[in-house]
Each structure stands twice: as C-alpha cells, then as structure tokens.
Amino acid sequence: MEQLKVIKKDIVSINTLLFLVMAFFFLFIQHAYRHQISPFSWVYFKKGIELFWYVAVLLVLTGFFIWKHHRYAPYLFQASIFLVGFKIIEGLFIEFNKVIVIALFFFIVISYFLYQLLNYYFGQASVNPNYASSDLFPPLLKEIHCRLLTGDRVIEGTLSNWDELGCFVKLSVPRELRGGVRVVISFRDREFSQDGEVVASIHDFSGVGIKFETTIRDLTVFNWSEFIEIVDELGFEPQRLR
C-alpha cells in the first residue's frame, strides 16, 4: 500500500494519539502509587523517565506512525499496549494491588476497542489506495473509470478502492487536489455522481482518497450508494480487481 499524506485527520487517529499519552501517564502513576510517592515530584518525574524511557520511545514512534497513517501503525499500537500492560503486570507480581488490577482491566478493554476502531479506520477506502508503487502490473485488472470535477477542472482517473463511505482514485495525470470534489462514474450505461472531500493523497499526487457526504437518494440522479449496490450485486470487489 502506498504511503499517504492525509490532509484531514480523522477523530479516531487523534483519540488514539491522546490514548498513547494517557497510557504512559497510567504506567507512570501506578508506579508512583505502588511506591507511595507523589507522581508530581520533579525528582520522581526524572526517575520515571529513566525507568520507562524505552516505553516512551515506542509510544512516540507509534504516535508518529499513526499521525503519518503508516500501514504498520496498528501493529505498533499493539506492541505499545502489550509493553505497557506487561510492565504493569510485572509490578503486580512484585506487589499485588486491587486498585491497579481494576484500572488495568479498563485499560485493556479500552485498548481493545480502540484498536478495532483504528483497524476499521485504516481499512476505509478513502485512506487505503489498494495498490503499491512496487506493483509490476496495472493497479486494476478491470478498470472502472471516473472523472473528478473541481472548479473548472475535469480530471480523469480510475477507482482503485471503494466502500460505502468513500473511494480512492488513481489519477491518469498526477495533480494536487484539495477540498471538495464531485466524483462522476460512467458504468453500465449509467452515470453516477457524488460530492465528497479529498482527505488523503499519495506523496507524488498520483492518487487521492475521497470521503463522501451523506446524501438523500434522488430519483433523478444516480448517486454513490446506488453504484455500490450495483457493483456488490455484480460481485465486484476491490481486492479481486488486482
């Protein structure tokens, strides 16, 4: 999968970054609680950084990968949560504490659901091109052509990934696109159109991810939801087109 420049960050990625900060704070606080010292002491703060510097490095690296929407970000998130959980459990073997056990339970539950949300978000078509620069063949074996209308420009492209919420378009000619666009698809003698917003692009501007606005069905215009229904009925899936 190509690495992206995400123009509009989703709330899931922002909340995950905040959770990583809280995860280190949880590790920091529980260690102070077990040793009955103030976590707000400057001396303990320096001591805590010395004790858990490698955890901090992993959390910062994970946050950077999530911010950059790197494909390995969910795996690093898993590793970060495992390391924080392991250090807390390690402390419980030294000195058992019911309060820390209860807090650890909620930490694991929240981590699990946040990981599922992160996986779901990274799987959305608007941030997943479904092809890589290392591919030795055209991204799609069966091409579904489309046009992007923005202002007075008409840009030709090909759908490389799609779902109910958006799509990713490989552009015929690299262009930098931002803001609102209209996607027009000619398929099976019908023309489908939908307004959306560019939320991601490949670094060389050869493709863009588009997230669609929610619209009510109109009998006079075929929109994105109707296109999705048709391609689903025909058995077209992005994974099978490569």
C-alpha positions as CSV (number, residue, x, y, z in Angstrom):
1,M,0.0,0.0,0.0
2,E,1.3,3.5,-0.9
3,Q,2.1,5.8,2.0
4,L,-0.2,8.8,2.2
5,K,-0.3,12.4,3.0
6,V,-3.5,12.7,5.0
7,I,-5.0,16.1,4.6
8,K,-7.8,15.8,7.0
9,K,-7.1,13.7,10.2
10,D,-9.9,11.6,11.5
11,I,-11.1,11.7,15.1
12,V,-10.1,8.1,15.6
13,S,-6.4,8.8,14.9
14,I,-6.4,11.9,17.1
15,N,-8.1,10.0,20.0
16,T,-5.5,7.2,19.6
17,L,-2.7,9.7,20.0
18,L,-4.3,11.0,23.2
19,F,-4.7,7.5,24.5
20,L,-1.0,6.8,24.0
21,V,-0.2,9.8,26.1
22,M,-2.6,8.5,28.8
23,A,-1.1,5.0,28.6
24,F,2.3,6.4,29.6
25,F,0.7,8.5,32.3
26,F,-1.1,5.4,33.6
27,L,2.2,3.5,33.8
28,F,3.9,6.5,35.5
29,I,1.1,6.9,38.0
30,Q,0.7,3.3,39.0
31,H,4.5,3.0,39.7
32,A,4.3,6.1,42.0
33,Y,1.1,4.6,43.7
34,R,2.8,1.3,44.4
35,H,5.8,3.1,46.0
36,Q,3.7,5.6,47.8
37,I,5.4,8.7,46.4
38,S,4.0,11.8,44.7
39,P,3.9,11.5,40.9
40,F,4.1,15.3,40.7
41,S,7.5,15.4,42.3
42,W,10.2,16.6,39.9
43,V,12.6,14.0,41.3
44,Y,10.2,11.2,40.6
45,F,9.4,12.6,37.1
46,K,13.1,12.3,36.2
47,K,13.3,8.9,37.8
48,G,10.2,7.7,35.9
49,I,11.7,8.8,32.6
50,E,14.9,6.9,33.4
51,L,12.8,3.8,34.3
52,F,10.4,3.8,31.3
53,W,12.4,5.7,28.6
54,Y,12.1,2.7,26.2
55,V,8.3,2.6,26.7
56,A,8.2,6.4,25.9
57,V,10.3,5.9,22.8
58,L,7.9,3.1,21.5
59,L,4.8,5.2,22.3
60,V,6.3,8.3,20.5
61,L,7.2,6.1,17.5
62,T,3.7,4.6,17.4
63,G,2.2,8.1,17.6
64,F,4.3,9.2,14.7
65,F,3.3,6.2,12.6
66,I,-0.4,6.8,13.4
67,W,-0.1,10.5,12.5
68,K,1.5,9.6,9.2
69,H,-1.1,6.9,8.6
70,H,1.6,4.3,8.0
71,R,0.4,0.8,7.3
72,Y,2.4,-0.6,10.3
73,A,0.7,1.8,12.8
74,P,-1.9,-0.8,14.1
75,Y,0.9,-3.3,14.7
76,L,3.0,-0.7,16.6
77,F,-0.1,0.2,18.6
78,Q,-0.5,-3.5,19.6
79,A,3.2,-3.6,20.6
80,S,2.8,-0.4,22.7
81,I,-0.2,-1.6,24.6
82,F,1.4,-5.0,25.2
83,L,4.6,-3.4,26.6
84,V,2.6,-1.0,28.9
85,G,0.4,-3.9,30.1
86,F,3.5,-6.2,30.6
87,K,5.3,-3.5,32.8
88,I,2.1,-3.1,34.9
89,I,1.6,-6.8,35.4
90,E,5.3,-7.2,36.2
91,G,4.8,-4.7,39.0
92,L,1.8,-6.6,40.3
93,F,3.9,-9.8,40.7
94,I,6.2,-7.8,42.9
95,E,3.3,-6.2,44.9
96,F,-0.3,-7.0,44.3
97,N,-2.8,-4.1,44.4
98,K,-6.5,-4.4,43.7
99,V,-6.9,-0.7,42.5
100,I,-4.2,-1.2,39.9
101,V,-5.8,-4.5,38.8
102,I,-9.2,-2.8,38.2
103,A,-7.5,0.1,36.4
104,L,-5.6,-2.4,34.2
105,F,-8.8,-4.2,33.3
106,F,-10.4,-1.0,32.0
107,F,-7.1,-0.1,30.2
108,I,-7.1,-3.4,28.3
109,V,-10.8,-3.1,27.4
110,I,-10.4,0.4,26.1
111,S,-7.3,-0.6,24.2
112,Y,-9.1,-3.4,22.5
113,F,-12.0,-1.3,21.3
114,L,-9.7,1.5,20.2
115,Y,-7.5,-1.0,18.2
116,Q,-10.7,-2.3,16.5
117,L,-11.6,1.3,15.6
118,L,-8.1,2.0,14.3
119,N,-8.1,-1.1,12.2
120,Y,-11.6,-0.1,10.8
121,Y,-10.4,3.4,10.0
122,F,-7.2,2.3,8.3
123,G,-9.3,-0.1,6.2
124,Q,-11.5,2.6,4.8
125,A,-11.2,3.2,1.1
126,S,-10.6,6.9,1.4
127,V,-7.2,6.2,3.2
128,N,-6.3,2.9,1.5
129,P,-5.2,3.1,-2.2
130,N,-5.2,-0.7,-2.5
131,Y,-2.1,-0.7,-4.7
132,A,1.6,0.0,-4.2
133,S,4.4,1.5,-6.3
134,S,6.1,-1.9,-6.3
135,D,3.3,-3.5,-8.3
136,L,4.6,-4.8,-11.5
137,F,1.2,-4.7,-13.3
138,P,-1.5,-2.0,-13.6
139,P,-3.3,-1.5,-10.3
140,L,-6.6,-2.8,-11.7
141,L,-7.2,-5.7,-14.0
142,K,-10.7,-4.4,-14.7
143,E,-10.7,-0.6,-14.7
144,I,-13.7,1.5,-13.6
145,H,-13.0,4.9,-15.0
146,C,-14.2,8.1,-13.3
147,R,-13.9,11.9,-13.5
148,L,-13.2,14.3,-10.7
149,L,-14.9,17.7,-11.1
150,T,-13.4,20.6,-9.1
151,G,-14.0,24.1,-10.1
152,D,-13.5,24.3,-13.9
153,R,-11.1,21.3,-13.9
154,V,-12.0,17.8,-15.1
155,I,-9.5,15.1,-14.0
156,E,-9.6,11.6,-15.3
157,G,-8.9,8.7,-13.0
158,T,-9.6,5.1,-12.1
159,L,-11.2,3.6,-9.0
160,S,-8.7,1.5,-7.1
161,N,-10.6,1.1,-3.9
162,W,-14.1,1.8,-2.6
163,D,-16.6,1.3,0.2
164,E,-19.9,2.8,1.4
165,L,-18.1,5.9,2.9
166,G,-15.6,6.8,0.2
167,C,-13.2,5.8,-2.5
168,F,-9.6,6.0,-3.7
169,V,-8.9,7.2,-7.2
170,K,-5.7,6.7,-9.2
171,L,-5.3,9.7,-11.4
172,S,-4.3,9.5,-15.0
173,V,-2.1,12.6,-14.6
174,P,-0.7,13.4,-11.2
175,R,-2.4,16.5,-9.7
176,E,-2.6,18.1,-6.3
177,L,-6.2,18.2,-5.2
178,R,-7.7,19.6,-2.0
179,G,-11.2,20.5,-0.8
180,G,-14.5,19.5,-2.3
181,V,-14.8,17.4,-5.5
182,R,-17.5,15.7,-7.4
183,V,-16.9,12.1,-8.5
184,V,-18.6,11.1,-11.7
185,I,-18.6,7.4,-12.8
186,S,-19.9,6.1,-16.1
187,F,-20.8,2.4,-15.5
188,R,-23.2,0.1,-17.3
189,D,-24.7,2.9,-19.4
190,R,-25.5,5.0,-16.3
191,E,-23.8,8.0,-14.8
192,F,-23.3,8.1,-11.0
193,S,-22.2,11.2,-9.2
194,Q,-21.4,12.1,-5.6
195,D,-20.0,15.1,-3.8
196,G,-17.1,14.5,-1.5
197,E,-13.9,15.9,0.1
198,V,-10.3,15.0,-0.6
199,V,-9.0,13.6,2.7
200,A,-5.7,12.0,1.6
201,S,-3.3,11.9,-1.3
202,I,-0.2,9.9,-2.3
203,H,3.0,11.9,-1.9
204,D,3.6,12.1,-5.7
205,F,-0.1,13.2,-6.2
206,S,-0.8,10.1,-8.4
207,G,-3.9,9.2,-6.3
208,V,-6.4,10.8,-3.9
209,G,-8.7,9.5,-1.2
210,I,-12.2,10.9,-1.1
211,K,-14.7,10.8,1.7
212,F,-18.3,11.3,0.6
213,E,-21.0,13.5,2.1
214,T,-24.2,11.9,3.3
215,T,-26.9,12.5,0.7
216,I,-30.6,11.5,0.4
217,R,-31.5,9.4,-2.6
218,D,-32.8,11.3,-5.6
219,L,-34.9,9.6,-8.3
220,T,-33.5,11.9,-11.0
221,V,-29.8,11.3,-10.1
222,F,-27.8,8.1,-9.5
223,N,-25.5,8.5,-6.6
224,W,-22.7,6.6,-4.8
225,S,-24.9,4.3,-2.7
226,E,-26.7,3.1,-5.9
227,F,-23.4,2.4,-7.5
228,I,-22.2,0.4,-4.5
229,E,-25.4,-1.7,-4.7
230,I,-24.8,-2.5,-8.4
231,V,-21.2,-3.4,-8.0
232,D,-22.0,-5.6,-5.0
233,E,-24.7,-7.4,-6.9
234,L,-22.2,-8.0,-9.8
235,G,-19.6,-9.3,-7.4
236,F,-17.1,-6.6,-8.0
237,E,-14.7,-6.2,-5.0
238,P,-11.6,-4.0,-4.9
239,Q,-9.5,-7.0,-3.7
240,R,-10.4,-9.1,-6.7
241,L,-9.6,-6.4,-9.2
242,R,-5.8,-6.5,-8.6
